[in-house]
């Protein structure tokens, strides 16, 4: 005998509807906010400590020179020999003859006057990241004669006080002239120029790095060089 299947109203199949509230739907939103905040903080740290905006290399170099105005690049210390003779006479007849030789230490400084340099003295090649600087002529200071350390040799049977003073004064003047001439010796000037090139390169490296050119090359020449 066949049985009849009875279905209750509660047994009918019906789709289940989801009733999520807006709060449940966006439960993961705080994590997104945290991720965005972390990304913003990372960008600010990179911008403050690692990012370097490329600036004007010529302007940076000129600013570095303006702050120094004058740059001492080399100093030379040497000894010069000065000789003088003195003759004293009576009624036009030379009676007393004396001679004095002095070996005196001297020192000279070699400086660059950077105050007169302008943009025409700087040539920037952006492709090669090379800065070429044309320097003015090196200037030498007045020789510093260390008369306190001088060694003096005097010859003469009788050297009067006036004769001794004249000999010392003449030797001092002569020592200064000879020191100035020695300071302009081509070999000494070549050493001073080499020191100037090295000093300028070192002084411009940091400003260029601050401007964002870590691999920049600085070529230094003098205005009278081809």
Phi, psi and omega in degrees: 000124184288139178263143178268131179274130180246135179247129175277158181299330181285341182273000181291142180281132179214144180294141178274127181265140178268129180241067179277134177282160177303326180294320178290327182294325183249036180295333181272000183299320179303325179293325177294319178297317179297318179297320178294321178295318178297319178296321179294318178296319179298321180293320179295320178296316178298319181294323185281325190245338186242329183283137177230114179280129181292126180254200181271111183295322180293317178298321179295320179293318180295322178296321178296322179288323181296326180290332182267323178067309178223139184231120175276118187252342186198150174220144183230133177237130185207178178240142177236153180247130178235141181227139179219153176235150180221139180232129177242137183223168178237123181057039177081000180260120180295125182245312184249125176240136179219155182218142181223131176243137183230130172252114189233134175288146179219154178220146181223140176253146180246124187231156174248127175271105185268354186292333184267004182280142178230189186296334180293342180273000180236131179233116183253126175256103185294327182291315180271355184050053182236130178250121178255126184244130177256116185265151173286174180294146177287137178253141178254142177281167175294134182302137176265108183269119181269082183290338179293336179257012182286150175248125188242137178233122185241137177238140178151145180294316180215116182252113181288168179295319179295318179295320179296320179294319179294319179298316181295319180294317180296319180294323179296314178296318180294322179296321179294318178296317181291325178293320178296319179294321180292324181296334180266010177303134183304323180292320179292319178297324177297320176295320179295320179294320178298318178295324179294317179300315182294318181295319180293318178301316180294323182287337182261350182296312182295313178302322179291323177295320178295325178286354177103011182247080183290332184257015183293147178249136180248118174256132184240131178221167175256155187299332182271003180264144179287000000 
